[in-house]
Amino acid sequence: MPTPTKCPLCNCENIYQDGLNWVCPECFHEWDPSAAVTEAAVTEEPGVIKDANGNVLQDGDTVTVIKDLKIKGSSSSVKVGTKVKNIRLTDGADGHNISCKIEGFGAMNLKSEFVRKV
């Protein structure tokens, strides 16, 4: 079995072995070189935003909040089960990749990991 020289995810050359697995310190990807790794399992299509269940989200979808979300600078929170209609997907650098308006709260950004597609 040949020794891996690059990370299969980000092509970083600074990889190291940790037990049976290899680890990339840049993207934190761990893999077993003896296991068969499919191309789809290693690379996800960039720009695809998925909800907490793994469903692909699109502009205009309706989602439901799956966790109480505290609003920064406010004493109120968005409760579990709140339905959010007509979402817009954004490329938020801070992880907030959904832009929407929530009734009673106004415009805000959400993370896709805290919503479920309806």
N, C-alpha and C positions, 0 to 999 in steps of 0.2 A: 504494500500500500504506500503510495507516495505521500510525503509530508506536505500539507497545505502551505502555501506561501502567501496567500491573500485571503481576506475576508470575502466570502461569496456575496455578501450583502452590499458592502461599500467599497470593496477592493483595497482596503487598507492593508499595508504590509506589516504593520506593527502588531501582529497577533502573537498569542502565547498559549501554551497548553496548560489546562487545569484538569488533572486526572485524565479521563478519556476524552473530554471535550476540548475544543479550541475556542478561545475567547478573543473578541475584537475590543480593544479598549476605547475605540472612538465611537462605535455605534452600539456597543454592549451586546452584540449578537453572539450567541453560543451555538456551536454545532458539533456533531459527531461525524468525522470524516468517513467512518466506516459505514454509516447509515446512508441509504439512498435518499438524497434530497432533491425534491422536485423544484423546478424553476418557479412555479406558482407559490410554493410555500415560502420561498426565500424573498421574492420581490412582489410587493403589492403594487397595483397600479397607482401612480402618484396622482393626487387630486381627487381620489375617491373618498367620500366621507361616509362613514357608517355609524349607525346608532348603537346603543348598548347591546342589542341582540345580533349585530352583524349585518343588518339590512342596509342596503345602499340608499342614501338620502338624496333627494333632488330638490331643486328650487320649487316652491309652491306646495310641498308636502305638509301634512298635518302630523304633529308629534305630540306625545304626552310626556310630561316630566315624571321621572321615576324616583326622585329623591327630593326632599325639602332643600331648597336652595336659598341660602341667605343672600340678601342684596347688600352689597358693599355700601356703607354710609347710611343705612336705613335699619330700623328695628324690625321691619317686616320681612317676610320670606315668601318665595313661590312654593306652594304646597304640592305634595305628591298628587298626581292625577290631573294637574292643570293642563288643559288642552291648548296647544299653540298652533294656530293656523297660518298658512301661507309663509313658511320660513324662506329665508334667503341664505344660501351657502356662501361663506366668505373664506378667505385665506388668512385667518387671524394668526399672527405670530405668537400670541400669548395662549393659544390653544382654544380660544373661543371661536369656533368655526360656523356658528349659526347666528344670523342676525334676524330679529323678529320683534313683534309688538305683542305684549301680553296685556290682556284687558285688566285694568286696575293698576298696572305698573308702568306701562308705556314701552318705549323702545329699549331693547337691551340685547346683549350678546350672550349666547349659551354655548356650553361645550357639548359636543354630540354624544359623549359617553354618559350623559345624564338624561337622555331622552330616548323614547321608543316610538318607532313609526306606527301610526294608526292604520 
